[in-house]
């Protein structure tokens, strides 16, 4: 089923809904109804962005899997996810936006090491924050 547009695709005018029908019982409601002025967050996304989210969910948010599946680099995947976050009316966390010292490649390596069990969660968090390595 198609989504209800919020503006007319021809002239960009206001859309007015004139009928609703219940799938179960067939009851119809007629009148002039105005759709919500604020679309739901996912309604703001393009079909391409929705497909990206499907891949993201299927890969359990692991960019390393998405890189193989989609043939895209980590920075490209990260930028697409940030664009989706912004399109939904949200902002990426300040920590992610301003984190100094950790490149996308280093971040991917740290997360891969964590996934493979080569480092602990605590070590990964410390490295992702850009803290200096601990010496024993």
Backbone as CSV, one residue per row, in Angstrom:
resi,resn,N_x,N_y,N_z,CA_x,CA_y,CA_z,C_x,C_y,C_z
1,UNK,0.845,-1.172,0.000,0.000,0.000,0.000,0.890,1.235,0.000
2,UNK,0.529,2.204,-0.791,1.313,3.428,-0.881,1.073,4.323,0.325
3,UNK,2.068,5.156,0.604,1.951,6.114,1.704,1.190,7.334,1.243
4,UNK,0.517,7.960,2.165,-0.236,9.170,1.875,0.729,10.338,1.712
5,UNK,0.703,11.010,0.566,1.595,12.168,0.414,1.106,13.310,1.301
6,UNK,2.010,14.177,1.650,1.675,15.320,2.499,1.408,16.572,1.679
7,UNK,1.887,16.568,0.438,1.621,17.674,-0.490,1.314,17.078,-1.857
8,UNK,0.609,17.833,-2.678,0.261,17.383,-4.020,1.531,17.227,-4.856
9,UNK,1.727,16.079,-5.491,2.935,15.890,-6.299,2.964,16.753,-7.557
10,UNK,1.824,17.323,-7.966,1.795,18.165,-9.164,2.040,19.635,-8.860
11,UNK,1.313,20.164,-7.853,1.405,21.613,-7.616,1.945,21.988,-6.240
12,UNK,2.258,20.978,-5.421,2.765,21.192,-4.062,1.709,21.788,-3.118
13,UNK,0.441,21.721,-3.519,-0.649,22.217,-2.669,-0.950,21.260,-1.532
14,UNK,-1.811,21.712,-0.618,-2.189,20.917,0.552,-3.063,19.724,0.137
15,UNK,-2.769,18.580,0.699,-3.557,17.368,0.454,-4.690,17.310,1.484
16,UNK,-5.900,16.991,1.016,-7.044,16.785,1.896,-7.571,15.387,1.635
17,UNK,-7.692,14.586,2.672,-8.206,13.223,2.562,-9.720,13.307,2.664
18,UNK,-10.421,12.593,1.776,-11.883,12.680,1.781,-12.569,11.395,2.215
19,UNK,-11.839,10.289,2.373,-12.480,9.057,2.812,-11.465,8.111,3.450
20,UNK,-11.976,7.326,4.420,-11.234,6.240,5.044,-12.125,5.017,5.011
21,UNK,-11.512,3.844,4.848,-12.282,2.607,4.854,-11.585,1.573,5.721
22,UNK,-12.355,0.877,6.571,-11.827,-0.192,7.417,-11.697,-1.454,6.579
23,UNK,-10.524,-2.075,6.588,-10.312,-3.314,5.837,-11.137,-4.468,6.406
24,UNK,-11.322,-4.484,7.717,-12.025,-5.600,8.359,-13.512,-5.604,8.080
25,UNK,-14.158,-4.493,8.383,-15.624,-4.489,8.320,-16.186,-3.694,7.150
26,UNK,-15.339,-2.952,6.450,-15.814,-2.195,5.299,-16.448,-0.855,5.633
27,UNK,-16.454,-0.476,6.913,-17.015,0.820,7.294,-16.233,1.934,6.622
28,UNK,-16.961,2.914,6.070,-16.326,4.049,5.415,-16.609,5.325,6.197
29,UNK,-15.618,6.182,6.224,-15.746,7.506,6.826,-15.517,8.514,5.714
30,UNK,-16.453,9.405,5.515,-16.317,10.429,4.470,-16.327,11.798,5.121
31,UNK,-15.560,12.705,4.546,-15.458,14.066,5.052,-14.203,14.701,4.501
32,UNK,-13.726,15.739,5.163,-12.484,16.394,4.755,-11.538,16.332,5.943
33,UNK,-10.509,15.492,5.789,-9.550,15.271,6.860,-8.189,15.774,6.410
34,UNK,-7.527,16.458,7.286,-6.191,16.965,6.984,-5.165,15.984,7.535
35,UNK,-4.224,15.513,6.703,-3.181,14.622,7.233,-2.328,15.371,8.249
36,UNK,-1.632,14.619,9.053,-0.739,15.216,10.048,0.215,16.187,9.363
37,UNK,0.453,17.322,9.993,1.372,18.305,9.414,2.822,17.868,9.573
38,UNK,3.082,16.997,10.531,4.438,16.480,10.712,4.446,15.002,10.351
39,UNK,5.097,14.637,9.269,5.125,13.222,8.897,5.909,12.402,9.918
40,UNK,5.576,11.126,10.000,6.338,10.217,10.856,7.781,10.185,10.356
41,UNK,8.743,9.952,11.241,10.154,10.002,10.824,10.490,9.159,9.606
42,UNK,9.959,7.945,9.515,10.296,7.087,8.378,9.620,7.561,7.093
43,UNK,8.542,8.320,7.212,7.874,8.852,6.024,8.732,9.893,5.313
44,UNK,9.719,10.424,5.998,10.588,11.454,5.427,11.706,10.860,4.575
45,UNK,11.857,9.538,4.601,12.979,8.895,3.923,12.644,8.529,2.491
46,UNK,13.668,8.566,1.649,13.520,8.170,0.253,13.491,6.643,0.178
47,UNK,13.015,6.089,-0.924,13.064,4.625,-1.074,14.487,4.063,-0.931
48,UNK,15.468,4.789,-1.437,16.865,4.343,-1.311,17.293,4.298,0.156
49,UNK,16.899,5.310,0.936,17.242,5.333,2.353,16.545,4.210,3.110
50,UNK,15.312,3.902,2.741,14.606,2.789,3.385,15.279,1.456,3.070
51,UNK,15.758,1.285,1.831,16.479,0.056,1.471,17.778,-0.045,2.287
52,UNK,18.452,1.093,2.463,19.673,1.111,3.275,19.356,0.634,4.691
53,UNK,18.257,1.127,5.269,17.876,0.716,6.622,17.552,-0.770,6.685
54,UNK,16.948,-1.316,5.639,16.692,-2.759,5.600,18.008,-3.531,5.673
55,UNK,19.009,-3.102,4.895,20.332,-3.747,4.930,20.949,-3.588,6.316
56,UNK,20.826,-2.391,6.897,21.387,-2.092,8.210,20.796,-3.026,9.264
57,UNK,19.487,-3.202,9.230,18.818,-4.063,10.206,19.179,-5.525,9.966
58,UNK,19.167,-5.951,8.713,19.493,-7.341,8.381,20.919,-7.684,8.822
59,UNK,21.841,-6.722,8.717,23.230,-6.967,9.107,23.474,-6.644,10.580
60,UNK,22.383,-6.408,11.317,22.446,-6.114,12.752,23.327,-4.907,13.043
61,UNK,23.326,-3.945,12.128,24.075,-2.711,12.325,25.576,-2.846,12.158
62,UNK,26.023,-3.951,11.616,27.471,-4.165,11.461,27.902,-3.714,10.075
63,UNK,28.626,-2.600,10.061,29.079,-2.044,8.792,30.012,-2.995,8.060
64,UNK,30.765,-3.826,8.781,31.671,-4.756,8.104,30.873,-5.707,7.211
65,UNK,29.701,-6.140,7.666,28.845,-6.997,6.835,28.276,-6.209,5.664
66,UNK,27.879,-4.972,5.934,27.287,-4.139,4.888,28.311,-3.801,3.807
67,UNK,29.556,-3.610,4.219,30.609,-3.332,3.239,30.697,-4.462,2.221
68,UNK,30.662,-5.703,2.717,30.748,-6.867,1.823,29.487,-7.002,0.980
69,UNK,28.325,-6.834,1.617,27.052,-7.026,0.932,26.786,-5.959,-0.128
70,UNK,27.084,-4.700,0.209,26.759,-3.594,-0.691,27.946,-3.116,-1.516
71,UNK,29.150,-3.526,-1.149,30.333,-3.085,-1.867,30.640,-1.610,-1.653
72,UNK,30.312,-1.103,-0.467,30.551,0.302,-0.150,31.565,0.408,0.984
73,UNK,32.295,1.516,1.032,33.292,1.715,2.079,32.625,2.136,3.387
74,UNK,33.375,1.950,4.476,32.874,2.367,5.790,32.478,3.840,5.803
75,UNK,33.323,4.772,5.312,32.931,6.183,5.338,31.635,6.452,4.561
76,UNK,31.441,5.767,3.436,30.214,5.952,2.653,29.007,5.469,3.445
77,UNK,29.127,4.295,4.079,28.025,3.772,4.888,27.702,4.710,6.044
78,UNK,28.733,5.194,6.703,28.540,6.101,7.852,27.853,7.387,7.398
79,UNK,28.286,7.950,6.276,27.674,9.180,5.772,26.211,8.966,5.398
80,UNK,25.910,7.807,4.809,24.512,7.520,4.458,23.657,7.376,5.698
81,UNK,24.188,6.733,6.737,23.426,6.602,7.977,23.202,7.972,8.616
82,UNK,24.211,8.808,8.625,24.044,10.171,9.179,23.024,10.972,8.389
83,UNK,23.003,10.812,7.068,22.004,11.511,6.246,20.597,11.045,6.608
84,UNK,20.436,9.757,6.871,19.135,9.224,7.274,18.733,9.787,8.632
85,UNK,19.670,9.824,9.556,19.385,10.376,10.885,18.890,11.819,10.761
86,UNK,19.565,12.594,9.940,19.166,13.998,9.746,17.816,14.095,9.027
87,UNK,17.581,13.236,8.032,16.313,13.257,7.296,15.138,12.946,8.214
88,UNK,15.391,12.167,9.259,14.342,11.827,10.207,14.110,12.948,11.218
89,UNK,14.859,14.041,11.073,14.691,15.170,11.984,15.496,15.031,13.255
90,UNK,16.455,14.128,13.252,17.295,13.899,14.422,18.700,14.410,14.135
91,UNK,19.526,14.407,15.164,20.925,14.782,14.988,21.802,13.652,15.477
92,UNK,22.874,13.340,14.735,23.810,12.344,15.265,24.338,12.838,16.605
93,UNK,24.683,11.920,17.486,25.149,12.327,18.814,26.376,13.214,18.701
94,UNK,26.471,14.150,19.614,27.611,15.079,19.615,28.929,14.321,19.720
95,UNK,28.943,13.242,20.509,30.172,12.480,20.664,30.646,11.955,19.315
96,UNK,29.730,11.449,18.515,30.099,10.939,17.198,30.543,12.064,16.269
97,UNK,29.889,13.212,16.370,30.204,14.332,15.479,31.557,14.956,15.780
98,UNK,31.946,14.979,17.064,33.134,15.736,17.437,34.268,14.875,17.983
99,UNK,34.144,13.561,17.941,35.159,12.686,18.504,36.495,12.892,17.793
100,UNK,37.520,13.347,18.514,38.813,13.574,17.874,39.674,12.322,17.855
101,UNK,40.567,12.254,16.894,41.641,11.283,16.927,41.366,9.885,16.415
102,UNK,40.124,9.496,16.149,39.853,8.142,15.672,39.276,8.248,14.266
103,UNK,40.030,7.755,13.305,39.571,7.788,11.915,38.532,6.696,11.691
104,UNK,37.737,6.807,10.644,36.773,5.733,10.354,37.446,4.371,10.185
105,UNK,38.636,4.343,9.595,39.346,3.079,9.413,39.774,2.495,10.763
106,UNK,40.277,3.373,11.665,40.665,2.904,12.996,39.447,2.397,13.760
107,UNK,38.349,3.120,13.643,37.115,2.714,14.319,36.671,1.340,13.816
108,UNK,36.712,1.133,12.513,36.325,-0.163,11.954,37.244,-1.267,12.459
109,UNK,38.552,-0.998,12.499,39.509,-1.999,12.982,39.230,-2.342,14.442
110,UNK,38.963,-1.322,15.262,38.658,-1.551,16.681,37.402,-2.411,16.825
111,UNK,36.360,-2.077,16.066,35.110,-2.836,16.159,35.281,-4.265,15.627
112,UNK,36.090,-4.430,14.588,36.375,-5.777,14.079,37.133,-6.595,15.129
113,UNK,38.125,-5.947,15.802,38.881,-6.631,16.856,37.956,-7.028,18.009
114,UNK,37.033,-6.159,18.352,36.070,-6.466,19.416,35.184,-7.638,19.011
115,UNK,34.659,-7.599,17.793,33.787,-8.669,17.311,34.519,-10.009,17.280
116,UNK,35.812,-9.983,16.943,36.604,-11.212,16.859,37.111,-11.676,18.224
117,UNK,36.880,-10.867,19.275,37.305,-11.247,20.615,38.766,-10.950,20.911
118,UNK,39.421,-10.173,20.053,40.841,-9.849,20.268,41.031,-8.768,21.327
119,UNK,39.980,-7.979,21.591,40.051,-6.953,22.638,38.748,-6.997,23.444
120,UNK,38.795,-6.432,24.647,37.619,-6.406,25.524,36.755,-5.190,25.194
121,UNK,35.543,-5.196,25.708,34.634,-4.058,25.524,35.257,-2.793,26.114
122,UNK,35.849,-2.916,27.297,36.460,-1.756,27.953,37.586,-1.171,27.104
123,UNK,38.425,-2.041,26.546,39.515,-1.577,25.686,38.957,-0.904,24.437
124,UNK,37.937,-1.503,23.847,37.331,-0.911,22.652,36.770,0.471,22.950
125,UNK,36.054,0.605,24.060,35.489,1.914,24.415,36.590,2.953,24.608
126,UNK,37.657,2.546,25.289,38.773,3.467,25.530,39.406,3.891,24.206
127,UNK,39.624,2.939,23.302,40.222,3.246,22.004,39.305,4.121,21.163
128,UNK,37.996,3.844,21.202,37.045,4.651,20.413,36.958,6.080,20.921
129,UNK,37.186,6.270,22.223,37.203,7.636,22.762,38.475,8.374,22.370
130,UNK,39.466,7.636,21.875,40.729,8.259,21.486,41.702,8.368,22.639
131,UNK,41.429,7.635,23.749,42.342,7.649,24.887,43.659,6.996,24.495
132,UNK,44.745,7.410,25.115,46.045,6.798,24.788,46.082,5.341,25.240
133,UNK,46.889,4.493,24.558,46.993,3.087,24.960,47.541,2.959,26.369
134,UNK,47.047,1.980,27.110,47.543,1.740,28.474,48.780,0.880,28.407
135,UNK,49.722,1.168,29.307,50.935,0.351,29.390,50.880,-0.430,30.685
136,UNK,51.401,-1.671,30.655,51.354,-2.502,31.861,52.656,-2.433,32.603
